[in-house]
Amino acid sequence: MNEDYLRKRTVGISIEDDSSDSSVDLSDATILDRGKKQSRLSRILTSLRWIVVSGVIYWFFEVSSNVQQVLSLKGNTSKPNYKVWNQDETLKKFIPIATLTGVIGVSGFTISCWFIWGVFSPLVVLNLIIPEKISANNYCHYFSYPSYPSGHKNITKVKCDPLDRLDSFDSSVSLESYNVFTVDFHCGINNTNLCQKAHDVFKSAGNRIASIIKFNTPLKVNATFTNFCKEFGQCSYDDQILIGEASAAQFIPIKDSDGVIRHYSQALVKQLGNPDNAQYNDYDILASFNSQANLYFKGDSSIGDEQYDFEYVVTHEYIHGLGFYPYWNDYANLLTPYPEFLAEVNNTEQEITFTGFVETAFDRHMVLTEPGEASQRMTKLVDKFNSIVPIGTTLKVNDFFIKYENSEVYGLSKQLLKDAVTPKTMSFITSDNTSVLLETRINPYAVGSSICHVDRSYQNGSDFLMAFSAIPGKTLDELIAQNHGTSALGPNLIKVLGTLGYTQCYDYPNPIDRTYKVPVQCPITKQSSIDHLTSNSNSTNMFVVTFTCDAKNKTLCSKVKNAFDIAGKIITSILSLNAPINVNASYLDFCAVLGQCEGNPGLITLGGAAPTRTIPLQDDDGLVRLYPQSLVKQFQFKQHPQFGTFDITALFNSAGTDFWFQGDPKIKPEQQDFLYVVLHEMMHGLGLASNWDDYINDTPESLTPEISLSMSDGLIKFNGFFEAAFDKYLIQIPTGKRTSLITDQLNSFANGKGSTFSNSNDFITQFKSSSQYSLAVDMMKNAVNSNSLGFLPRGGTNFSDLIILETSLNPYQPGSSVSHLDHKTYNSTSDFLMIYIADRGIDVDTLLSDNKAQSPIGPKLKILLETMGYASPDNPNPYRPTVTITQNKFNPKDFNGIGPFTPDNTSTSQNTSINQNSAAIRSSSELRNLLFISAFVIYFLII
């Protein structure tokens, strides 16, 4: 036995299909193009030929007891592995041994029957070469990739001690899709046009993936497109031709949070928190494809019935290279994890040190569900395999197999192989407990197809990409449209990749319930640049409102919709919006529809509005902040994360207070102008709200930006504190110190982002006992002392430039404090709209007249919106952050020298009329309750 034997297994696989379908197996390694169908006579002659050949081959193999023993390492010790005949290189090495022994035996019967069986059904016979990718736990395998096939790869073992998994550097950091996959392309044919087409596919396939999954570190692909027959001697036989392969260039051992060392694809490791001490291969993914295959390229006139879309094939293989790959496999009619301790075995008398069976990151999430039995994580079974002998035991290979055969694990291995060919027995469980069935219908087990693909039932849906067979005669885009998908990566595949460690996006569709989130695709998309408009006609309404009303009174519904339309026109008349803002507005009974009924007497939730999605962007001070989608759309980035359908979500309670609408008789003292409420909330939806709040205490006592926590391997992962776009301009009065300095200090908690905690209570306990917590407590003091925090517009230098924020409320009021303009300063001015309270019995027109204002959007509010990035006729080219994120570290050097500021006075106001905030308006002066029924909690909707 030699290392090549253990590294490479060649298996013939038959894929059942009707004669009208010539789908091709998409394995992790090699794909064959079936080409023309053979005639029945041709298949019979082929089978007879192989019967003779197999008999001759096994004449040699059976002559040596040594050969028998070596074969048993990859098979049952009592019989040879009848699939070995197809390993030409290994065969050559054993022929001299077999000849010298002089013992003759023939055992080609099994393989002969296998070929005869293939004669009588129109099957696609595929040849899959599975490269081995790891050795011991403290070694990486580097693959050089000068040629095809995988058995010819030059593998170098390099010492690389296991790393501790820290998860992603920063969930907010991501690259533009065209910057993720860098392709070193090698074309070995004299056809410039075809070479260019192939090169374009390697790039476009990478861009497809990077437009869905966030990458914070670029990946490098070694891609080859050449004539396999001329280059490697891999020519077509029996009208079959190899299409090619792609795989991870290296798997790196990582110590998971449960203490188990698993092997991660290098591409995934690069997205985790181990960039400096990981030993990387030059490439992350290796890809080699055959120029002689029957392939379709984008731009060709039309795809032929027997052609395969090359982009489909490459995209599929890239996913395997990213880590969609289990190490559970059929190792000689026994399903086991990878036996790493046999990696360097040359003979059965050789001594080995039992280092155990190993898994990939993918294996950790595999679940076995046998009929009538409870589901169990397959990672738990690895412990049983690793108990055959104690880890570290030194013994001969023969002795190990004797112990193995006499252990209960041997029977388990056989049963698991049966499970692997029984439908619906194995699945991948995602982090949100979605069960994704794996391919277990192929019988006999097909190495490279079974369990390392999704079940074929997904092939007729949006998750078709990772089924084991490709469909000819359809382009990738046609398949996406046919299956009602939005991308090549379906929702379940996105969840799988997210569970492995790649970053996902979420929408928060309900501004009242901040805990409800939905995983969504957020690809980077291209967009042509459009110049900012210099003006908008007052009659133009850039707000597109999708309105839902459950009120039985149609006239009332019409009045509500009209208020949204008027509000949109007012805002459009002030700002130069160059992209429409889509609002999902609902007027419904919160108690009947949402189950949110009146809590305390007189306390009713009136409604709220907030961004439906926020997008992380790189600011010029080094920090990544969360920008409302409505604003990001105005920046007109050529490439940007794909936008959600709606920019703002607004919910208002039809069973709430007595609203007054334009056209009604004179407003009554107890009525509230609905237009005022909508305008106020739309400002919050546009981004006027702070992420500074108390996220950990029932009774507020500290302030931090929003805390980003996520689940990772059953632990709570700390991703950092994230400011909103609004928070970039917050300063302390009178020092002029930017609050972002405090954010930067808070992010050093627990050794920074990526730290894990056993649960949320553990996080809270550790944070409250840390030195950083005192900073949060000090920020609370600013939030409850009048004239302590301000918004400094871009270019502002003195106190008169400041926009004073609401910090006079004591105790602190979530959603009212900080996220509104100071009541005392702006109540009786043209900037009345964004104070935290509003009087009843007065309509917008009267407020405009009383305060000598031209628009509900006053001058300070207009400057605030311009500073955040909204264009206006007076400021057509406002500040714009960048979509390409390179860091998340505050750099204050360009923002020093501001202040100190000396306010004219520091008196406070304790007016308690109607309280307003960014997420909910209530008809009560009560200012503090629990989160679900509290006055006006800010909900910033974060990807």
N, C-alpha and C positions, 0 to 999 in steps of 0.2 A: 504494500500500500504506500502511496506517496501523497504529498500535499495536494497535487493536482486532482487526485481522485476524490479527496474530501471536498475540494473547492468546487468541482464542477459535476453536475448531474444532468444527463441528457435523457429526456423522457418523451416518448411519443404520446400525443394527446388527441383524442377524438372528440369533436364537438358535434353533438347531434343537431341536425337542422333539416328542414325540408329542402328539396332540390332547388327551390327558387331563392334560397338565401345562402350567401357565401360569406357569412360573418367570420371575422378573424379574431382569434384569441389575443387579447391585450394583456400579456403577462408583464411582470416586473422586468423581465429580461428581454426576451427575443420574440419577435412577431414574424409570422410567415404569411406571405400572400399566396393564397391557394392557386391563383391563376385559372387556367382552363380546367374544366372537370374532366377526369379520366373516363374513358369508356369502361364498361364492365369487363371486357376481355383484357384491356390493359391492366386493370386492377388485379385480375386473376393471375396474369403473367407476373406482375410485380410481386404478388404474394408468394407464388411458387418460387420465384427467384430468391426472395428473402428467407423462405423456408430452408432452401439449400444453404444459403449463406449463414443463417443462424446455426444450422447443424454443424457446419465446419468450425464456426467460431467457438461453439461450446465443446467441440472435440478438444480444442486446446485448453479451454478453461477448466474442464473437469479432470485434466490429467494430473493436476497437482493439488495435494492436500493443502499446501501453503496458499495457493490461490483461493481454495475453498475458504480457508480461515480469513484471508484478507477480505474476500467478498462479504463475509459474515459481519464485518464491521459496519457495513452499510445495509445489512439485511438480516434476515433470520439466520441464526447460527446453524440451523439444520438444513438450510437449502440456499442456493445462490440467488442473487438478485438478477432476475432474467431481463432486466432493462439495461444491463451494463453493456450489452453487445454494441450499443450505439456510440460508445466512448472510444473513438479511434485511437487517440493518443495513449490512453491508458492500456488499450489492448496491445499496442506495439511493445510496450514495456514488459508485458507478461508473456509474450510469445516465446522468448528464449527460455524462460523458466519452465513453461509448459512443455516445450520440446525436450528438454533435458530429463525430465522426470520419466518420460516414456509410458505414463499411465494413460490409457485411452478411455474416454467416456463421452457419451452423447446425451445432451439434455436440451434440445431445442424445441421440444414439443409445445411448451407453454407459449413461447413467443410466436410459433407458427400458427397456433390457434388464434392468437390475438390478431395476426394479419389476415387470416381467412375471414374472421368476423368482420373486418373492415371492408371486405369485398362486397358484402351483401347490403350495405346501406350507404347512401351518398353522404359521406362524412368528410369533414375537413380535418386532415391530419396535421398537427402542428408540432414543431420541434422547439422546446423551451430549454434554454441554457441558463441555469440559475447560478450567478456568481456568489461565492461566499464573501462576506463583507467584514467579518470580525475575527479576532483571535481571542486571546485571554482578556480578562477584565482590565488588566493594566497595559493593554496594547491597543493601538489604533491600526487599521489597515489603510495604507496609502495606495491608491490605484493610479498607476500611470496608464495612459490610454492610447497607445500608439496604433493599435489595430484591433480588429474584430476577429474572432468572437471573444467572449469573456474569458474563455480558458487560456487565451494567449496574453491576457493582461499581465503586466509586470507588477507584482504585489510586493511592497516593502513594509515589513512590520516595524513600527516606530513606537518607542516607549511613550506612553501618555497616561499618567495616573488619572483615575476617575475624578471628575469635577463635581462639585456640588451644584445642583440645579437651583438657580436664582430666579428663573422665569424672565420675562421680557425686561429689557432695560427700562422702557418707559412706554406705556400703552398709548401715549399720545404721539410718539415719534413715528413718522412713517415717511417713506420715499415716494416720489412720483413713479408711476408704473413703468415708464420708459427708462428709469434709472435703476431698476432692481436687477434684471437679468442682463448680465454682460456676456456676450457669446464670442468665444474664440472659435471661428468657423474655418474648417478645412474641407475643401472640395477637391476630390480626386478625379474629376472628369473634365473633358475638354468641351464643355457646354456652358458658356458664360451665363446664358439666360436661365438655364435650369439651376445652376449654382446660386444665382441671385434669388430665385424663387425659394429654394430650400433655406437659404440664409434668412430670408424675410420671415419664414414660418417659425424658425427657432426663436426669433425675436418676438413675433406676434403671439406665439403660444405663451411665452413668459409674461408678456404684457397682459394677456387675458387673466392670468392667475394673479398678477400683482395689482390688477384693477379691482380685485375682489378681496384679497387678503392683504393686510398691512405688513410691510416689511420695513424694519428699521436699519437693516444692514444689507448691502447689495450681495447678489449671488453671481457666481461665475460658472459658465457652462462650457465644457469642451465638446464641441459638436463636429461630427464628421459626416460628410455625405459623399459616398464614393461607390464604385463598382465592386461589390463584394467578391464576384467571381475572379476578376483580374487582380484585385488587391490582396485578397485573403484565400483564394481558392474555394470560396463558399458559393458554389454555383447552384442553379436550380436543378432539382431532380424530381422526376415524376410530376412535372408541371407545378412544382411548389418552389417558392423563392422567399428567402429571408427578407423581411422588411427592415428589421433592425432592433435596437435596444436602447434603453436609457436606465440609469440607476444612480443612486447616491454614490459620490466619489469616495466617501468615507463615512463610517459610523464611529462615533466617539462615546466612550463609556461615561455616563453621568450618574451620580448618586442622587436618586430621587428623594422626595421628602419622606417617604416611608422607609428609607434606609437601604433600599434595593438598588443595585447598580444595573442600569439598563443602557442599551445602546441607542443613541440618537443620531439621526442623519446630520451631517455637518451643516446642511442648510438650516435646520432647525436650531442647532446649537448656536449658530450665529445670531439668531433672533433672541437668544436668552442672555442672561446676565453673566456670561463667562467669556468676554471677548479677548481679554488680555492673556490669560493663562491656558487657553485652548491651543492645541497644536493642529493647525489646519493644513489640509491638502491645498494644492494650488487651485483646485477646482472643487465645486460643490456638487455638480451633476455631470455625469458622463453620458454622451448621447452619440450613437452611430447608426446611420440609416443607409439603406441600399438604394442607389440611384436607379437600379434596374427594376425596382418594384413598380406595380401599377398604381401610381399615386396621382391624386388630384391636388392642384395648387390654386389658391385664391387668385382669381384673374383669368383662369382658363375659361374657355367658352361655356362648358357645362360638364358636370361630373358624369362619368360613364357608370353603367349598371354594376360593373365589377371593380370600380375604382374606390379607393379609400382616401378620404380627406386627410392629407398629411398633417394638417394642423390639429385635427382630432387626435391622431395617433401620438403626436409629440406632446400635446397638452396632457393626455392621459399618462404618458410616461414621466413627464415632469412631476406629476403628483406623487408617483412612487418615489421619485428622487427626493421629494420633500419629506418623506417619512411614512407614507401610506404603505407600510410593509411589515408583516409579522415575521418573527423567527420561528413560530410554530410551523412545523413542516413534516412531510413524510420522509423520515430518515429510515429507509429500508422497511417499509410496511409497518412502521411504528410512528405514531404522531408524538413528537416531543419538541421541547424548545431546542435551541441550537446547542449541540454538545461541544463546547469550546475546547474541552480538554483533549479532544482527538485531533486538534488542528495540525499537529506536527507528527502524527503517528505514521511510522513506516512499516511496522510489522507487528504481529499480534503478541510477540514476546517482549515488546518494548515496554519499559516502565513509564508510567504516566503519573502525574499529580492531578488528582481529581479537583478541579476548580469549579465544577458545577455547570449546570445548564443555564443559558442566559436568554434574556428577552430584549425586544426593542421597546421603545416608548409606546408604539402602537399596541403591543401585547398587554400592557397594563390595563387597557380598557376593554379587552375582549371578555365576553361573558358566554358561558356554556349553559344551555338549557336543554337537558335531555327530557324526553317524553315522561311525564309523570313525576319529574324531579324538580326541586327548587333550583333556580338559577344560581350559578356560582361564578365568581371571578376566576378566570383562568390563571391569573398571576398567582393565586393561592396554590394552584397545583404544582407550580415550579418548586415550592418547598418540598413536596413529596419526591420529586425527581432528585433533588439535591440531598435527599436523605438516604440514597442507595448505599453510599459509604460516607463517612464524615468528610467535609470539605478539608482539603489539605492532605488527604490520604495518598500515599504513594504505593502503587501496585501495578502489576502487568495488565496489559489490555485484555488478555484472555480471562484473567481473574476478575476483572471488572465486569465482563459480560456474563460470567457465571453468576456473580452476585446480582446483576441486573435481572437475569432471567428468573432467578429464584425470589425476587422481590414482588410485592404487590404492584409496584409501579409498572412492571412489564405488562400485566393485564390491563392496567390503566392506559398504557400506550396503545394497546390494540383497540380498546374501547373508544378512545379518542379518535382514532383513525376512522372507525365506523361512524362516529358522530360527525366527522368532517365530510362525510358523503351522505348525510341524512339532512333533508331540507329543514331549515329554520332552527337549527340547533346552536349556531354560533352567531354572535352579534357584537357590535361595537357600541358601548354605552357612552354617550356624550356627556359633557359636564352638566347639561340640563336634563339628564336622564332620558334622552331620546334613544331608542333602540334602533340601530341601523343594522339590518340583517347582512351577513356576509355570505359569500358564495359557498354553499355546501350541497349543491344539487349534482355536481359532476361526479359520476361514478364509473370507473375507479377514480380515486383521488388524482388530481392533476397538479403536479408541482408547478408553481408559478401562476396558476389560475385559481385553484381552490383556496378559500379563506382569505386570500389577499386582494379580493375584489368584493364589491357589493353584490348582493343577490340579484339574479337576472330579472327579478320582478321589478326592479327599478329602471330597467332598460326602456320602458315605455312611459317614463315620467321625467321630471326635470333633473333627477339625479342619475341620468343615464351614463354619464361620462366614465365612471369607474366600474361599470359592468365588465365582465371578462372578455366579451367579444365585441368587435367593432362592426358597424353596419355599413355595407358598401352602398354606393349609389346615392348617398346623402351627404351634403356638406355639413360641417359643424353648425353653421348658422341655421341651416334648414332644420336640423335636429332640435336645436334650441327652440325655434319657433313652433315646430311640430309638437313639442312636449310642453308648450306654454311656459317656458322658462324665461329668465331674463339674462342668464349668463351660462357659460359652459359648466360652471361650478354650481350645482344645485344646493338647496338649503341644508340638506343632511350632510353633504360633503363639506360645506362651510363649517358646520358644527363639529365634524370630525377633526378638521384642521385646527379649529379653535381649541378643541380639547387637547390636542397634542401640544399646543403652545403658541400657535399663530394667533394674531390679534383679530377680533371680530368687532363689529359695530352694532349699536343698538339704537332704536327709536323709543321715545317715551311719549306715547300718544295721548296720555291723559294728564293734563296739568294739575288736576286735583289729587291724583294718586301717583306720587313720585316713584313708588316701588314697582310699578308695572312697566316692564320693558319687553321689547320684542327684538330678537336678533334680525338684522337686516344686512343686505349687501351694501357695501359702500365703496364701490370701485372708483379708481381715479379715471376720470373721463376727459376727453378733449373738448374744447369750446373755443370758437373763434372770438377774438377780442373785439369788444364793442366799446367805442368811446363813450364816456359819460355824457349824458344829455346836459345841455346847458340850461334848459328850462322845460317846464311842463305846463301845459295849459291847465287852468283850474278845472276844466271839464274832463280832464283825463283821470281815470281811476286805475292805478297800477296794482290795486288789491283785488285779487280774484277770490271771491268768497264762495265756498261750497257750504251751503246752509242746510241744516237739519232742524226741524221744529216739530215737537210732539204735542204742542198745544192744540186743543180742539178748536180754538178760535182762530180761523184762518186770517182774519183781519189783524189780530195780534201778531201772528207769525210774519205777516207782511210788514208791519211796523218795525219788528226786530231786524228783519233783513234790510230794511231801508236805513236803519241806524248804522249798520255795518258799511253800507254803500257810502253814506255821507262821511263817515269817519275815514274811509279810504280816500275819498276825494280831498278831504282836508289835508291829510298827510302828504298826498301826492302833490298838492299845490305848494308845499314847502320844500320838499326834497326832490332831487333830480334822480329818480329811480330809473335805472336802465334795464332792470329785469323785474317781471311781475312778482308780487308777493302773494303766495297762495295761502289762504286762511281756511282752516277746517272749523267752522263755527256751528255750535249746537245750542239750541234753546230747549231745555227739557227739564222734567221733574226729577231732581236729584234723588228724592226719596224713592220714587217708584222705579226709576231706571238704574240708578247707581247704588241704591240702598243706603244713601247718605241722607238721613233724616235729621230733623231738628234735635239737637242735643240739649244744651242748657236753655232755659226759658228765654225767648227773645233772641237767640243766637242761631241765625240761619245763614248757610253759605249761599252767597249770591252768584258766585262764579269766579272765573279767572281766565287768564291767557298767558301763554309762555311759548318760547321756541319749541317746535316739535323736535328739532335736532340741532345740536351744536357740533361744531367741527374744530378740531385742534389746528391752530395756525402758529407759525413762528413769528414772534414779535421782534422788533429791532433792539430790544434790551436783553435778548437771550432767552426769555421765558416762552414757554408754550402756553397759550391761553385758549379758552373755549369760546368761539365766536358763533353767534346765532346764524343759522342757515340763511335767513333773510338778508343779512349783511354780507355774508360770503358770496352770495349770488351777485351782489352789486360790484364786487371786485373784478368780475369778469376774468378770472384766471383761465389761461389757456388749458391748463389741466387742473382738475380739482376732484375731491371725493364726490362720488355721485350723490346728487341731492335726493332727499325724500320727496314724496308727492306734495307734502304740505310744509310750509315754513313756520306757521303759527297755528297752534291749537287753542281754540277758545270755547269754553263751556260756561253757560249761564243758566241759572236756576229759574225755571218758569213758575215755581212755587215759592219764589223768594219774596223780596220786598215789592212794594207798589211802585212800579216804574212809570215814568212819564215819557211820552214820545212826542216828537214834533208832529204838529197837527192836532194834538189833544187840546182840550180847554186849558186855561191857565193852570200852571203847576200848583199843586196843593202843598201845604207845609210839610206833610209827611212823605211826599213823593221824591224820588231820585231820578234825575235826568239820565235816561239810558244811554244817550249819546256820550255824555260825560264819562260814564263808566267804560264804554267801549273804547273811547279815545285813550283813556288812562291805561287800560289793559293792553291796548295795541302797542303803546310805548314799551311796556315790559316785554311784549312779544318781539319787539325790534331789538331788544338787548339791554334796556335800561334796568339793570338789576345787578346786585353784587352777589358774589359767591361766598362772601364772608358771613358766617353764621355759626351757631352752636349745633353741631351735629351729634354730640355724644351725651349731653345732659338733659334730663327732663326739665329742670329749672336752669335756664341759661346762665352760664358763669364764665364761658370762654368763647373766643371767636377764632375760627380758622377758615381758609378757603375750603371749597368742597373737598371732602376726603374721598379719594378714589380707592375702593377696596374691591377685590374680586376673589372668587373661589379658585384655588389651584391645588389639585391633588388632595382635596378635603381640608385644606388650610385656608386661612384668610391671608390674602396677599395685599400688601400696602403698595399702591402705585404712586402715591404722592398727593400733595395738596394742589388743587387746580383753581386758578383764578378765572373769572369771566373776563371777556374783553373790556367791560366796564371798569374792572378793578385795576387795569393798567395805569389809570390816571388818579387813583386814590392817594391822598397824602394826609399826613397828620398835621394838625394845626396846634400850635403855631410853628413847629420846628421845620415843616416842609419835608419831613422824611417820608419817602415813598413806602407804602405798606408792602410793596413787593419785596423789599428787603427782609421783612418779617416772614413772608412766604418762603423765601430762599432758606432762611434759618429753620423754619418748621420742617422743610423737606430733608433735613439732616437727621430727623428722628429715627431711632433704631437702625442706624447705619445706612439710612437712606432708602430709596425706592427699591422694591423687590423683596423686602423683608417679609417674613411670614409669621403668622400668629395662629394659635390653636383654634380660636374663635373670636367673634367680635368683642366679647367681654374681655378677653385677653388683650386685644389691641387697646381698648379703652383704658384698662388698668395700667398697662405699660406707658401709654401716652400721658396719662394724668400724673404718673410718678416721674416723668422725664423733665429735663431742664427746659425743653421746648414748651412745655405746658404753661410755664410762667409767662411766656410771650403771648400765648393765646389769652390768658387772663388779663394781661395788660391791654390787649386789643379790645376786650370787653369794656374796660374802663373808658376807652375812647368812644365807644359806641353808645354810652349812656351819659356823656357829658356834652352839653351843647357846644357847638362850634369847635368840635375836636377833629372832625374829618371833613375833607372837601374833595371835590373833583376839579382838578386843574386842567383846563383845556390845553391842547397842544399849542405851545408858544406862550402860554401864560407865565407871568413872572411876579405878579404882585397880588395883594389880597383882593383887589377889585376884580381880578380875573377869575377868582375862585367861585365855584358853585358850591355853596354850603349844603352839606347833606344832613339828613335828619338823624341827630344824635341826642335829642333832648328827652327822649322817652326813657324813663327809669321806673320800673325795670325794663330791660331790653325787650323789644317786641319783634319776634321773628317775622321777616317780610315787610315790616313797616320801618324799623330802624335801618339806617344806612342806605337802603334801596329807594329812598325818596328824597326829594328836595326839602330843605329845612322849612318847617311850617311857619315859624315866626318871621323868617326872612322873606318868604315868597307868597304868603297867604293873600295879601291884598295887592299883588302885582300882576303883571301880564304873564308871569310864570306860575300861575296858580294850579295848572293842571296836574303836576306831579308831586304835590304835597300829599302826605299820607292820609289826610282826612278831607272830606268834602261835606259841605252843609247841604241839608235837604231843603226842598222848597225853592230852589233857584236853578234856572236852566242855563245852558251854555251861553246863549245870546246875552242874557242879563249879566253874566260874569264878564263877558267881553266888554260890554258897555261900562260896567262899574269900574273895571280896571284899565279902561282906555287901551284895550288890546286889539290888534288886528286879526289875530288867529289864536286858537286855543294852544297852539305850539308857540310858546313865548321865546324871546331872544336867547335866554340862557339854555333852555331846553334845545333849541335849534343848534347852538354851538356845541352842546354836549353830543348830539347825534352826529354832527360833522366831525368832531374829534374822534369818535369811535370809528368813523370811516364812511358814513353816508355822505354822498355828494349833494350839493345844493347849487342854485344859480350863483350864490355868493362865494361858494367854495367848491368849484367843479372838480378839483383834483385833491381830494383828502388823502390822509395817510392810508397806506395799504400794507398789511403784513404779507408774509410769503407762505405759500402752500408747502414748500419743501422744508421739512423739519430736520435740522442738523444738530440741535442741542436742546437742553432744557435747563439752563443754568443762568441765573440772573447776573447781568453785567451792568452795574449802575454808573459806569464811568462817564457816559454821555448825559447823565441826568443829575449830576451834582450841581451844587450852587443855587438851588431853589430855596426860597424862604430866607430868614424866618418871616412868618406872616403874623400881623397884629390885627385882630378883628376890632371893629369899632366898639362892640359891646358883646357881652356873653350871656345876656338874659335868656331865659327859657320860656317856652310856651307849654301849657298843660291842657290846651283845648282838646276836648274829646268828642268830636262829632263822628262822622262816618269814616271808619278806618279803611284805607285802601292799600293793597300791595300787589306784587307781581303775579300772584297765583289765585287769589280768592278775595272777593269783597264780601263783607258780612254786614248785616244790618244791626250792629250792636256796637256800643262803645267799649265793651269788654276787650282787653288787649292781649290776654294770654290764656291759652287753653292747650290741650293736648294737640299733637301734630295734625291728626286727622280732622279735628274740628276747630283748630286754633285760627286766630285772625290772620289770614293772608300769608300763608307760607310760600316762600319763593321756590319755585321748582325750575331749576335750570336743567335742560334736557341734554344729557351728555352722551356722546358716542361711546 
